[in-house]
């Protein structure tokens, strides 16, 4: 005689297995899939950069190169990154200015549908969020129903199949549902400040919060200071990245033709790197004096803000503040401080030995010459990075006493002093009027006392 309950149980398990398998192959990260088909740059924590047209599947993603790349032993046309490697992602970038007109229109449509969703889209997201939070409860209800069915004589469900059906139903619900975070959900469409772990430092960035998933957050319209290394040679003129550089013996002349300021971080020689920390506004120019006047080749490390969209692993960032206060003031002026924020160094890293050596060298320079404004400003920068606010403020104000000798006239030092005030008073310090203009008092004691290390 045919056991009807066994056949029904096998049928239910088979159906749930196929449904779970189908959903598993079709379910993609909702942050990543919105960038499907766009030209995207991937940065890994190792510093490796990969770029290409993005293709996303449930088990990972593929970057299809625009042109075939010749490796040492073979040709490459794409790069695969598996879901198990997502923890090694530093960030993914989408450069707004470099998008084609078609991609720009596609991006605009996606933004409009996300921030002004239709009734169907709101219902679908609400259902996913509900299933994401109610999965455990629904599993309990489903288990209760199965248990009751088993007690009624096992006419339809075999007793041995109850646990398998309950497990499979949980997988189906888990695939349909999503990670719902009520704290983040209310910030979608708002301008926010996120903290991102970059190496061993934590930096803040401002952008519009678009979406989140279990693994990622997506931020739009971020002014991100991209690092560029430009080689300059004596007697040669360099033009690129919106910069014009001319190197003469002992000096480098720099013109910034970008709309936004750029940060001249340092000059790298063959055997060492020297901090500069000068901010050059759009249309301005500065003269950099080299300590090694004999070198014919140097590398200038600059940070140039570019507008981009940002996908960052949630393991490396956190949404920290609402930043709507910026909308009430001059956004560009307010954002310049945070674009070039110093960052915080919370724990030791591979670069700490070099940082300690630089700090010791700066202190030694200041012992010999307490009026060296550049050394004082750079020492203040390093101390601020380590959250040593009192001593950092002392050296920054010391540098501003001789601001005429700083490459940018003290603009970067003033930025760092405002950063100190912001850390002391919180985000309210960015609201208009919370930070008063930096005033540098004439020292009432000898410089030698201030330089007592």
C-alpha beads as a LAMMPS data file, in Angstrom:
LAMMPS data file: protein, C-alpha beads

453 atoms
452 bonds

1 atom types
1 bond types

-500.0 500.0 xlo xhi
-500.0 500.0 ylo yhi
-500.0 500.0 zlo zhi

Masses

1 110.0

Atoms # bond

1 1 1 0.000 0.000 0.000
2 1 1 1.292 3.461 -0.902
3 1 1 2.212 5.653 2.081
4 1 1 0.529 8.967 1.176
5 1 1 2.242 10.870 4.005
6 1 1 5.705 9.792 2.773
7 1 1 4.956 10.918 -0.783
8 1 1 3.652 14.306 0.413
9 1 1 6.666 14.751 2.694
10 1 1 9.109 13.970 -0.118
11 1 1 7.216 16.336 -2.412
12 1 1 7.326 19.190 0.119
13 1 1 11.034 18.654 0.826
14 1 1 11.780 18.501 -2.906
15 1 1 9.828 21.704 -3.565
16 1 1 11.459 23.594 -0.686
17 1 1 14.919 22.385 -1.729
18 1 1 14.430 23.606 -5.300
19 1 1 13.014 26.917 -4.066
20 1 1 15.939 27.459 -1.684
21 1 1 18.461 26.553 -4.404
22 1 1 16.796 28.887 -6.904
23 1 1 16.693 31.781 -4.444
24 1 1 20.309 31.135 -3.459
25 1 1 21.467 31.443 -7.074
26 1 1 19.326 34.531 -7.754
27 1 1 19.857 36.440 -4.521
28 1 1 22.527 39.138 -4.915
29 1 1 23.773 41.770 -2.525
30 1 1 21.441 44.738 -2.991
31 1 1 24.259 47.294 -2.784
32 1 1 26.427 45.506 -5.337
33 1 1 23.668 44.721 -7.820
34 1 1 22.775 48.426 -8.161
35 1 1 26.261 48.905 -9.693
36 1 1 25.800 46.102 -12.218
37 1 1 27.117 47.172 -15.621
38 1 1 28.968 50.265 -14.346
39 1 1 32.709 50.839 -14.636
40 1 1 33.917 50.301 -11.055
41 1 1 37.275 50.442 -9.270
42 1 1 37.972 47.897 -6.541
43 1 1 40.579 48.558 -3.866
44 1 1 41.684 45.631 -1.702
45 1 1 43.195 45.988 1.760
46 1 1 46.549 44.980 0.260
47 1 1 46.467 48.136 -1.878
48 1 1 45.787 46.220 -5.116
49 1 1 43.527 48.130 -7.526
50 1 1 41.263 46.462 -10.077
51 1 1 38.839 48.197 -12.434
52 1 1 36.375 47.110 -15.048
53 1 1 32.691 46.646 -15.840
54 1 1 31.022 45.004 -12.856
55 1 1 29.088 41.738 -13.056
56 1 1 27.503 40.450 -9.837
57 1 1 26.281 36.950 -8.965
58 1 1 25.344 35.372 -5.667
59 1 1 28.801 33.839 -5.140
60 1 1 30.941 36.843 -6.017
61 1 1 31.618 39.380 -8.740
62 1 1 33.602 39.808 -11.930
63 1 1 35.367 42.894 -13.286
64 1 1 35.524 42.813 -17.075
65 1 1 38.478 44.801 -18.390
66 1 1 37.989 47.384 -21.116
67 1 1 41.162 46.117 -22.801
68 1 1 42.967 42.809 -22.513
69 1 1 45.888 43.000 -20.083
70 1 1 49.202 41.272 -20.763
71 1 1 50.543 39.607 -17.616
72 1 1 54.023 38.102 -17.306
73 1 1 52.869 34.740 -18.643
74 1 1 49.352 35.173 -20.043
75 1 1 46.592 37.507 -21.220
76 1 1 43.860 38.621 -18.807
77 1 1 40.423 39.956 -19.685
78 1 1 38.676 39.908 -16.297
79 1 1 39.170 39.603 -12.539
80 1 1 37.100 37.367 -10.264
81 1 1 36.439 38.122 -6.599
82 1 1 34.620 35.487 -4.571
83 1 1 32.132 36.194 -1.776
84 1 1 34.528 34.574 0.700
85 1 1 37.028 37.360 -0.161
86 1 1 34.679 40.271 0.581
87 1 1 36.407 40.812 3.935
88 1 1 39.544 41.824 1.995
89 1 1 37.790 44.714 0.229
90 1 1 38.867 48.187 1.323
91 1 1 36.263 49.965 -0.812
92 1 1 34.682 50.120 -4.253
93 1 1 34.546 53.421 -6.165
94 1 1 32.389 54.729 -8.996
95 1 1 33.786 57.975 -10.456
96 1 1 30.833 60.208 -11.358
97 1 1 32.741 62.455 -13.781
98 1 1 34.047 59.446 -15.737
99 1 1 30.649 57.831 -16.350
100 1 1 29.251 57.762 -19.866
101 1 1 26.039 59.675 -20.561
102 1 1 24.129 56.389 -20.624
103 1 1 25.592 55.363 -17.260
104 1 1 24.841 58.785 -15.764
105 1 1 21.183 58.460 -16.786
106 1 1 21.069 54.921 -15.389
107 1 1 22.595 56.149 -12.116
108 1 1 20.039 58.980 -11.933
109 1 1 17.140 56.558 -12.485
110 1 1 18.461 54.252 -9.767
111 1 1 18.819 57.150 -7.318
112 1 1 15.308 58.434 -8.058
113 1 1 13.755 54.990 -7.615
114 1 1 15.669 54.523 -4.337
115 1 1 14.860 57.909 -2.790
116 1 1 11.362 58.232 -4.326
117 1 1 10.218 54.589 -4.533
118 1 1 6.967 53.491 -6.120
119 1 1 4.274 51.797 -4.070
120 1 1 5.381 48.392 -5.366
121 1 1 9.018 49.026 -4.463
122 1 1 8.058 50.204 -0.969
123 1 1 5.895 47.111 -0.487
124 1 1 8.681 44.779 -1.682
125 1 1 11.293 46.388 0.600
126 1 1 8.852 46.396 3.514
127 1 1 8.155 42.701 2.952
128 1 1 11.869 41.891 2.815
129 1 1 12.524 43.869 5.984
130 1 1 9.626 42.132 7.737
131 1 1 10.857 38.685 6.718
132 1 1 14.380 39.619 7.758
133 1 1 13.258 40.445 11.306
134 1 1 10.496 37.843 11.619
135 1 1 12.321 34.797 10.242
136 1 1 12.884 33.220 13.667
137 1 1 9.274 33.804 14.700
138 1 1 7.917 32.441 11.428
139 1 1 10.093 29.357 11.827
140 1 1 8.615 28.786 15.260
141 1 1 5.087 29.159 13.866
142 1 1 5.891 26.801 11.006
143 1 1 7.346 24.276 13.444
144 1 1 4.211 24.525 15.601
145 1 1 2.001 23.844 12.573
146 1 1 4.134 20.871 11.543
147 1 1 4.042 19.511 15.078
148 1 1 0.279 19.799 15.165
149 1 1 0.040 18.073 11.788
150 1 1 2.202 15.229 13.089
151 1 1 -0.013 14.744 16.142
152 1 1 -3.141 14.484 14.016
153 1 1 -2.178 11.010 12.920
154 1 1 0.562 11.728 10.411
155 1 1 -1.874 11.461 7.534
156 1 1 -0.128 14.073 5.425
157 1 1 3.351 14.625 6.860
158 1 1 5.681 11.813 7.867
159 1 1 7.045 12.234 11.392
160 1 1 10.675 11.877 10.280
161 1 1 10.299 14.650 7.699
162 1 1 9.130 17.382 10.075
163 1 1 12.616 18.550 11.080
164 1 1 13.847 18.570 7.458
165 1 1 10.859 20.606 6.281
166 1 1 11.304 23.072 9.139
167 1 1 15.008 23.503 8.319
168 1 1 14.351 24.025 4.606
169 1 1 11.545 26.507 5.257
170 1 1 13.960 28.525 7.396
171 1 1 16.453 28.627 4.524
172 1 1 13.752 29.806 2.107
173 1 1 12.657 32.563 4.491
174 1 1 16.277 33.552 5.073
175 1 1 16.863 33.886 1.324
176 1 1 13.757 36.021 0.825
177 1 1 14.370 38.184 3.883
178 1 1 17.232 40.622 4.422
179 1 1 19.193 42.146 7.252
180 1 1 16.905 44.892 8.502
181 1 1 18.438 47.623 10.625
182 1 1 15.824 50.126 11.860
183 1 1 18.574 52.559 12.892
184 1 1 20.029 52.691 9.357
185 1 1 16.686 52.462 7.551
186 1 1 15.613 55.915 8.698
187 1 1 18.836 57.505 7.347
188 1 1 18.348 56.420 3.726
189 1 1 18.415 59.539 1.545
190 1 1 20.101 61.649 4.243
191 1 1 23.545 63.209 4.208
192 1 1 25.655 61.331 6.759
193 1 1 29.181 61.123 8.112
194 1 1 30.779 57.679 7.955
195 1 1 33.939 56.522 9.675
196 1 1 36.099 54.297 7.482
197 1 1 39.053 52.206 8.603
198 1 1 41.882 52.907 6.144
199 1 1 44.942 50.897 7.066
200 1 1 45.444 51.552 10.786
201 1 1 43.754 54.980 10.676
202 1 1 40.087 55.912 10.871
203 1 1 38.914 58.708 8.555
204 1 1 35.572 60.454 8.166
205 1 1 33.753 61.037 4.876
206 1 1 30.498 62.813 4.058
207 1 1 27.955 61.591 1.527
208 1 1 24.334 60.643 0.911
209 1 1 23.356 57.309 2.458
210 1 1 21.663 55.266 -0.287
211 1 1 21.473 51.664 0.889
212 1 1 22.864 48.922 3.089
213 1 1 23.018 45.135 3.079
214 1 1 24.380 42.425 5.313
215 1 1 27.932 43.050 4.070
216 1 1 28.071 46.588 2.623
217 1 1 26.894 50.187 2.836
218 1 1 26.459 52.417 -0.226
219 1 1 27.203 56.157 -0.049
220 1 1 26.746 58.653 -2.900
221 1 1 28.322 62.018 -3.766
222 1 1 31.422 61.620 -1.602
223 1 1 34.275 64.081 -1.994
224 1 1 37.115 61.615 -1.531
225 1 1 40.789 62.710 -1.444
226 1 1 42.429 60.225 -3.787
227 1 1 46.144 59.696 -3.329
228 1 1 48.343 60.485 -6.308
229 1 1 52.119 60.169 -6.606
230 1 1 53.647 62.489 -9.229
231 1 1 57.308 62.162 -10.245
232 1 1 58.978 65.499 -10.955
233 1 1 62.416 65.975 -12.497
234 1 1 64.627 69.060 -12.575
235 1 1 64.020 71.124 -15.704
236 1 1 60.891 69.169 -16.629
237 1 1 57.284 70.434 -16.590
238 1 1 54.450 68.132 -15.519
239 1 1 50.787 68.731 -16.365
240 1 1 48.083 66.328 -15.264
241 1 1 45.446 65.660 -12.597
242 1 1 44.646 69.370 -12.761
243 1 1 48.166 70.221 -11.545
244 1 1 51.119 71.993 -13.148
245 1 1 54.523 71.218 -11.611
246 1 1 57.933 72.641 -12.437
247 1 1 61.058 71.549 -10.580
248 1 1 64.159 73.702 -10.354
249 1 1 67.223 73.048 -8.181
250 1 1 65.978 73.240 -4.593
251 1 1 62.339 74.119 -5.378
252 1 1 59.103 72.777 -6.844
253 1 1 56.547 75.250 -8.223
254 1 1 52.954 73.922 -8.068
255 1 1 49.783 75.374 -9.630
256 1 1 46.384 73.879 -8.776
257 1 1 43.917 74.148 -11.653
258 1 1 41.277 71.983 -9.986
259 1 1 38.008 73.422 -8.720
260 1 1 38.664 72.062 -5.238
261 1 1 41.752 72.467 -3.034
262 1 1 44.415 69.777 -3.085
263 1 1 46.519 68.587 -0.176
264 1 1 50.259 68.344 -0.786
265 1 1 50.994 65.582 1.712
266 1 1 54.703 64.934 1.331
267 1 1 57.772 64.797 -0.899
268 1 1 59.418 61.426 -1.356
269 1 1 63.107 61.113 -2.164
270 1 1 65.010 57.947 -2.929
271 1 1 65.682 57.142 0.718
272 1 1 63.076 59.049 2.753
273 1 1 59.747 60.886 2.789
274 1 1 59.375 64.442 4.061
275 1 1 56.026 65.761 5.327
276 1 1 54.672 68.943 3.725
277 1 1 50.964 69.121 4.722
278 1 1 50.071 72.173 2.653
279 1 1 46.613 72.950 1.242
280 1 1 46.501 74.692 -2.137
281 1 1 43.176 76.184 -3.189
282 1 1 41.812 76.002 -6.719
283 1 1 43.613 78.515 -8.933
284 1 1 46.365 79.094 -6.369
285 1 1 50.068 78.270 -6.534
286 1 1 52.818 77.610 -3.999
287 1 1 56.574 77.229 -3.927
288 1 1 57.956 74.161 -2.140
289 1 1 61.543 74.330 -0.887
290 1 1 63.422 71.036 -0.892
291 1 1 65.784 70.064 1.908
292 1 1 67.745 67.995 -0.604
293 1 1 68.531 70.629 -3.215
294 1 1 70.887 68.317 -5.131
295 1 1 68.338 65.645 -6.007
296 1 1 67.209 65.694 -9.629
297 1 1 64.181 63.451 -9.151
298 1 1 61.522 63.613 -6.434
299 1 1 58.016 62.266 -6.007
300 1 1 55.236 64.551 -4.819
301 1 1 52.442 62.837 -2.851
302 1 1 49.170 64.749 -3.200
303 1 1 45.530 64.115 -2.340
304 1 1 43.028 65.369 -4.924
305 1 1 39.307 65.368 -4.009
306 1 1 37.085 63.683 -6.580
307 1 1 33.340 63.140 -6.533
308 1 1 32.556 59.464 -6.372
309 1 1 30.108 56.896 -5.106
310 1 1 31.304 54.563 -2.415
311 1 1 30.570 50.947 -1.422
312 1 1 32.395 49.920 1.751
313 1 1 32.248 46.660 3.733
314 1 1 30.355 47.123 6.995
315 1 1 33.302 45.506 8.757
316 1 1 35.401 48.552 7.789
317 1 1 32.969 51.430 8.283
318 1 1 30.134 52.721 10.419
319 1 1 27.509 55.404 9.836
320 1 1 28.266 57.771 12.695
321 1 1 26.355 61.076 12.300
322 1 1 23.572 62.741 10.397
323 1 1 25.135 65.669 8.542
324 1 1 22.090 67.674 7.517
325 1 1 23.587 70.693 9.312
326 1 1 25.830 71.121 6.300
327 1 1 22.807 71.918 4.154
328 1 1 22.193 75.091 6.179
329 1 1 25.650 76.519 5.577
330 1 1 28.234 76.756 2.842
331 1 1 28.666 73.044 2.126
332 1 1 31.915 73.441 0.220
333 1 1 33.521 75.457 2.984
334 1 1 32.347 73.080 5.689
335 1 1 33.356 69.948 3.790
336 1 1 36.917 71.020 3.065
337 1 1 37.886 70.310 6.671
338 1 1 36.401 66.833 6.645
339 1 1 37.665 65.956 3.134
340 1 1 41.220 66.436 4.373
341 1 1 40.610 65.181 7.909
342 1 1 43.677 64.026 9.801
343 1 1 42.207 60.716 10.886
344 1 1 42.770 58.775 14.072
345 1 1 45.373 56.135 14.738
346 1 1 44.004 53.811 17.414
347 1 1 46.341 50.869 17.263
348 1 1 49.875 50.036 16.244
349 1 1 50.565 49.071 12.681
350 1 1 53.327 48.336 10.243
351 1 1 53.930 52.021 9.674
352 1 1 54.304 52.988 13.334
353 1 1 58.102 52.703 13.342
354 1 1 58.347 55.215 10.515
355 1 1 55.899 57.522 12.273
356 1 1 57.883 57.335 15.524
357 1 1 61.100 58.103 13.642
358 1 1 59.466 61.086 11.943
359 1 1 58.165 62.410 15.253
360 1 1 61.592 62.036 16.882
361 1 1 63.245 63.802 13.938
362 1 1 60.766 66.692 14.136
363 1 1 61.348 67.094 17.868
364 1 1 65.089 67.144 17.288
365 1 1 64.667 69.800 14.590
366 1 1 62.602 71.948 16.930
367 1 1 65.185 71.675 19.701
368 1 1 67.742 73.083 17.296
369 1 1 65.389 75.646 15.745
370 1 1 62.210 76.406 17.751
371 1 1 61.077 78.851 15.049
372 1 1 60.855 76.150 12.374
373 1 1 57.146 76.533 11.528
374 1 1 57.020 73.588 9.119
375 1 1 58.410 71.176 11.720
376 1 1 56.007 72.503 14.360
377 1 1 53.003 72.146 12.037
378 1 1 53.981 68.600 11.059
379 1 1 54.588 67.578 14.670
380 1 1 51.145 68.952 15.553
381 1 1 49.670 66.903 12.696
382 1 1 51.256 63.663 13.948
383 1 1 50.164 64.309 17.534
384 1 1 46.621 65.070 16.394
385 1 1 46.578 61.774 14.536
386 1 1 47.327 60.078 17.849
387 1 1 44.613 62.129 19.638
388 1 1 47.172 63.987 21.755
389 1 1 45.121 67.155 21.457
390 1 1 46.765 69.394 24.073
391 1 1 50.301 69.077 22.742
392 1 1 49.091 69.067 19.124
393 1 1 47.333 72.395 19.676
394 1 1 50.454 73.863 21.261
395 1 1 52.625 73.034 18.247
396 1 1 50.032 74.100 15.681
397 1 1 49.680 77.486 17.357
398 1 1 53.472 77.683 17.546
399 1 1 53.605 77.101 13.770
400 1 1 51.034 79.818 13.118
401 1 1 53.193 82.386 14.917
402 1 1 55.470 82.077 11.888
403 1 1 52.767 81.303 9.320
404 1 1 54.484 83.453 6.685
405 1 1 57.138 80.730 6.408
406 1 1 54.621 77.905 5.853
407 1 1 54.075 76.867 2.197
408 1 1 50.313 77.549 2.355
409 1 1 50.439 80.472 4.778
410 1 1 49.103 78.329 7.628
411 1 1 45.861 77.140 6.028
412 1 1 46.449 73.467 6.821
413 1 1 47.460 74.282 10.400
414 1 1 44.189 76.194 10.865
415 1 1 42.267 73.217 9.496
416 1 1 43.948 71.000 12.084
417 1 1 43.087 73.437 14.889
418 1 1 39.436 73.304 13.819
419 1 1 39.716 69.507 13.868
420 1 1 40.893 69.708 17.488
421 1 1 37.852 71.838 18.380
422 1 1 35.553 69.417 16.601
423 1 1 36.947 66.449 18.497
424 1 1 36.510 68.301 21.763
425 1 1 32.967 69.450 21.092
426 1 1 31.574 66.796 18.756
427 1 1 29.764 67.272 15.458
428 1 1 28.082 70.481 16.689
429 1 1 31.423 72.152 16.016
430 1 1 30.671 71.918 12.297
431 1 1 27.477 73.958 12.635
432 1 1 27.977 77.529 11.532
433 1 1 29.343 79.651 14.342
434 1 1 30.351 76.772 16.609
435 1 1 34.017 77.152 15.670
436 1 1 35.299 80.671 15.908
437 1 1 38.111 81.846 13.605
438 1 1 41.477 80.645 14.832
439 1 1 43.293 83.444 16.560
440 1 1 47.002 83.137 17.242
441 1 1 48.085 85.110 20.263
442 1 1 51.533 86.616 20.414
443 1 1 53.557 84.452 22.741
444 1 1 54.079 85.936 26.173
445 1 1 57.048 83.749 26.873
446 1 1 60.219 83.010 24.947
447 1 1 60.087 80.553 22.080
448 1 1 62.760 78.498 23.802
449 1 1 60.325 77.754 26.638
450 1 1 57.602 76.686 24.225
451 1 1 60.080 74.391 22.524
452 1 1 61.005 72.687 25.781
453 1 1 60.493 69.059 24.859

Bonds

1 1 1 2
2 1 2 3
3 1 3 4
4 1 4 5
5 1 5 6
6 1 6 7
7 1 7 8
8 1 8 9
9 1 9 10
10 1 10 11
11 1 11 12
12 1 12 13
13 1 13 14
14 1 14 15
15 1 15 16
16 1 16 17
17 1 17 18
18 1 18 19
19 1 19 20
20 1 20 21
21 1 21 22
22 1 22 23
23 1 23 24
24 1 24 25
25 1 25 26
26 1 26 27
27 1 27 28
28 1 28 29
29 1 29 30
30 1 30 31
31 1 31 32
32 1 32 33
33 1 33 34
34 1 34 35
35 1 35 36
36 1 36 37
37 1 37 38
38 1 38 39
39 1 39 40
40 1 40 41
41 1 41 42
42 1 42 43
43 1 43 44
44 1 44 45
45 1 45 46
46 1 46 47
47 1 47 48
48 1 48 49
49 1 49 50
50 1 50 51
51 1 51 52
52 1 52 53
53 1 53 54
54 1 54 55
55 1 55 56
56 1 56 57
57 1 57 58
58 1 58 59
59 1 59 60
60 1 60 61
61 1 61 62
62 1 62 63
63 1 63 64
64 1 64 65
65 1 65 66
66 1 66 67
67 1 67 68
68 1 68 69
69 1 69 70
70 1 70 71
71 1 71 72
72 1 72 73
73 1 73 74
74 1 74 75
75 1 75 76
76 1 76 77
77 1 77 78
78 1 78 79
79 1 79 80
80 1 80 81
81 1 81 82
82 1 82 83
83 1 83 84
84 1 84 85
85 1 85 86
86 1 86 87
87 1 87 88
88 1 88 89
89 1 89 90
90 1 90 91
91 1 91 92
92 1 92 93
93 1 93 94
94 1 94 95
95 1 95 96
96 1 96 97
97 1 97 98
98 1 98 99
99 1 99 100
100 1 100 101
101 1 101 102
102 1 102 103
103 1 103 104
104 1 104 105
105 1 105 106
106 1 106 107
107 1 107 108
108 1 108 109
109 1 109 110
110 1 110 111
111 1 111 112
112 1 112 113
113 1 113 114
114 1 114 115
115 1 115 116
116 1 116 117
117 1 117 118
118 1 118 119
119 1 119 120
120 1 120 121
121 1 121 122
122 1 122 123
123 1 123 124
124 1 124 125
125 1 125 126
126 1 126 127
127 1 127 128
128 1 128 129
129 1 129 130
130 1 130 131
131 1 131 132
132 1 132 133
133 1 133 134
134 1 134 135
135 1 135 136
136 1 136 137
137 1 137 138
138 1 138 139
139 1 139 140
140 1 140 141
141 1 141 142
142 1 142 143
143 1 143 144
144 1 144 145
145 1 145 146
146 1 146 147
147 1 147 148
148 1 148 149
149 1 149 150
150 1 150 151
151 1 151 152
152 1 152 153
153 1 153 154
154 1 154 155
155 1 155 156
156 1 156 157
157 1 157 158
158 1 158 159
159 1 159 160
160 1 160 161
161 1 161 162
162 1 162 163
163 1 163 164
164 1 164 165
165 1 165 166
166 1 166 167
167 1 167 168
168 1 168 169
169 1 169 170
170 1 170 171
171 1 171 172
172 1 172 173
173 1 173 174
174 1 174 175
175 1 175 176
176 1 176 177
177 1 177 178
178 1 178 179
179 1 179 180
180 1 180 181
181 1 181 182
182 1 182 183
183 1 183 184
184 1 184 185
185 1 185 186
186 1 186 187
187 1 187 188
188 1 188 189
189 1 189 190
190 1 190 191
191 1 191 192
192 1 192 193
193 1 193 194
194 1 194 195
195 1 195 196
196 1 196 197
197 1 197 198
198 1 198 199
199 1 199 200
200 1 200 201
201 1 201 202
202 1 202 203
203 1 203 204
204 1 204 205
205 1 205 206
206 1 206 207
207 1 207 208
208 1 208 209
209 1 209 210
210 1 210 211
211 1 211 212
212 1 212 213
213 1 213 214
214 1 214 215
215 1 215 216
216 1 216 217
217 1 217 218
218 1 218 219
219 1 219 220
220 1 220 221
221 1 221 222
222 1 222 223
223 1 223 224
224 1 224 225
225 1 225 226
226 1 226 227
227 1 227 228
228 1 228 229
229 1 229 230
230 1 230 231
231 1 231 232
232 1 232 233
233 1 233 234
234 1 234 235
235 1 235 236
236 1 236 237
237 1 237 238
238 1 238 239
239 1 239 240
240 1 240 241
241 1 241 242
242 1 242 243
243 1 243 244
244 1 244 245
245 1 245 246
246 1 246 247
247 1 247 248
248 1 248 249
249 1 249 250
250 1 250 251
251 1 251 252
252 1 252 253
253 1 253 254
254 1 254 255
255 1 255 256
256 1 256 257
257 1 257 258
258 1 258 259
259 1 259 260
260 1 260 261
261 1 261 262
262 1 262 263
263 1 263 264
264 1 264 265
265 1 265 266
266 1 266 267
267 1 267 268
268 1 268 269
269 1 269 270
270 1 270 271
271 1 271 272
272 1 272 273
273 1 273 274
274 1 274 275
275 1 275 276
276 1 276 277
277 1 277 278
278 1 278 279
279 1 279 280
280 1 280 281
281 1 281 282
282 1 282 283
283 1 283 284
284 1 284 285
285 1 285 286
286 1 286 287
287 1 287 288
288 1 288 289
289 1 289 290
290 1 290 291
291 1 291 292
292 1 292 293
293 1 293 294
294 1 294 295
295 1 295 296
296 1 296 297
297 1 297 298
298 1 298 299
299 1 299 300
300 1 300 301
301 1 301 302
302 1 302 303
303 1 303 304
304 1 304 305
305 1 305 306
306 1 306 307
307 1 307 308
308 1 308 309
309 1 309 310
310 1 310 311
311 1 311 312
312 1 312 313
313 1 313 314
314 1 314 315
315 1 315 316
316 1 316 317
317 1 317 318
318 1 318 319
319 1 319 320
320 1 320 321
321 1 321 322
322 1 322 323
323 1 323 324
324 1 324 325
325 1 325 326
326 1 326 327
327 1 327 328
328 1 328 329
329 1 329 330
330 1 330 331
331 1 331 332
332 1 332 333
333 1 333 334
334 1 334 335
335 1 335 336
336 1 336 337
337 1 337 338
338 1 338 339
339 1 339 340
340 1 340 341
341 1 341 342
342 1 342 343
343 1 343 344
344 1 344 345
345 1 345 346
346 1 346 347
347 1 347 348
348 1 348 349
349 1 349 350
350 1 350 351
351 1 351 352
352 1 352 353
353 1 353 354
354 1 354 355
355 1 355 356
356 1 356 357
357 1 357 358
358 1 358 359
359 1 359 360
360 1 360 361
361 1 361 362
362 1 362 363
363 1 363 364
364 1 364 365
365 1 365 366
366 1 366 367
367 1 367 368
368 1 368 369
369 1 369 370
370 1 370 371
371 1 371 372
372 1 372 373
373 1 373 374
374 1 374 375
375 1 375 376
376 1 376 377
377 1 377 378
378 1 378 379
379 1 379 380
380 1 380 381
381 1 381 382
382 1 382 383
383 1 383 384
384 1 384 385
385 1 385 386
386 1 386 387
387 1 387 388
388 1 388 389
389 1 389 390
390 1 390 391
391 1 391 392
392 1 392 393
393 1 393 394
394 1 394 395
395 1 395 396
396 1 396 397
397 1 397 398
398 1 398 399
399 1 399 400
400 1 400 401
401 1 401 402
402 1 402 403
403 1 403 404
404 1 404 405
405 1 405 406
406 1 406 407
407 1 407 408
408 1 408 409
409 1 409 410
410 1 410 411
411 1 411 412
412 1 412 413
413 1 413 414
414 1 414 415
415 1 415 416
416 1 416 417
417 1 417 418
418 1 418 419
419 1 419 420
420 1 420 421
421 1 421 422
422 1 422 423
423 1 423 424
424 1 424 425
425 1 425 426
426 1 426 427
427 1 427 428
428 1 428 429
429 1 429 430
430 1 430 431
431 1 431 432
432 1 432 433
433 1 433 434
434 1 434 435
435 1 435 436
436 1 436 437
437 1 437 438
438 1 438 439
439 1 439 440
440 1 440 441
441 1 441 442
442 1 442 443
443 1 443 444
444 1 444 445
445 1 445 446
446 1 446 447
447 1 447 448
448 1 448 449
449 1 449 450
450 1 450 451
451 1 451 452
452 1 452 453
